[in-house]
Amino acid sequence: MRAWAAVVLSSLVLLGLVACGGEDRGDVVAFCDLAEDGVGMRPAEGEEDLSQLDALEDAAPPDIREAVTTVANASREIDEIEDLQELFSKAFDLEEAVATARQEIRTYTQHHCL
């Protein structure tokens, strides 16, 4: 009985590791819904806009996530930005970085969102 319990427990742990360690693909449907509503295409003006940017970033597929993070970081406080490159962009070339990122998001949505 003990051996059986150990096998079952090991299997559950392995399944949990596989499920948690799976590849993050984002949520393209949620991303497209938010992007098509204009989230990220204008400066965030309040908590609701910031929470929508967070949702856009969470839903972003990996191949567009960097651009979404750039746009989201433009609305964040300096102490909330974790990535050093993004912090540099915020401090020195924010407008150009955000314009480029917004164009990448537009292009992505044109090719991936229907």
Secondary structure, 3 states (H helix, E strand, C coil): CHHHHHHHHHHHHHHHHHHHCCCCCCCHHHHHHHHHCCCCCCCCCCHHHHHHHHHHHHHCCHHHHHHHHHHHHHHCCHHHCCCHHHHHHHHHCHHHHHHHHHHHHHHHHHHHCC
